[in-house]
Amino acid sequence: MLVITRKPEQSIVIAGEVEVIVLGISKDGVRLGIKAPRSVQVHRREVFEAIAAENRAASEAKVPVQDAAALLRAAKVSKLDGR
């Protein structure tokens, strides 16, 4: 882990495309601004962990084989009907 000291209005650059700027410091915490391309996802840790948990749960969900087959048949019929 890299540990550095920055003052308000100073920043760091990550991978040449993400800039983290110290906007302010108070007794309650540090305010950071983050400039990143739209292709880079930026989340607070608790949001990131919630998204990861939802993705794991979705990947572990099991659809009964009969239901999966019915869905495939319905999709095929819809495609043939032009829907």
C-alpha positions, 0 to 999 in steps of 0.5 A, spaced: 500 500 500 502 506 498 501 512 503 502 519 501 500 526 504 496 531 500 493 537 502 487 540 499 487 542 492 493 537 491 491 530 487 494 523 485 494 520 478 492 513 477 494 509 471 495 516 467 487 516 467 484 517 474 485 523 478 483 523 485 483 530 488 483 532 495 477 537 496 477 539 503 479 536 510 474 537 516 473 533 523 468 529 520 473 526 514 476 528 507 472 530 501 475 527 495 474 528 488 475 523 482 476 524 475 475 518 471 473 516 464 466 513 463 469 506 462 472 506 469 467 504 474 468 508 481 464 506 487 464 507 495 467 500 498 460 498 501 457 499 494 462 495 490 461 489 495 453 490 495 454 489 487 459 483 488 454 480 492 448 481 488 452 478 482 454 472 486 447 471 488 445 471 481 450 467 478 448 461 483 441 462 482 438 455 479 433 455 474 429 448 474 431 445 467 423 444 465 423 452 466 429 453 462 427 449 456 420 452 456 423 459 456 427 457 450 421 454 446 417 460 448 423 465 445 424 460 439 416 461 438 416 469 439 422 469 434 418 465 428 412 469 429 416 476 428 415 478 436 
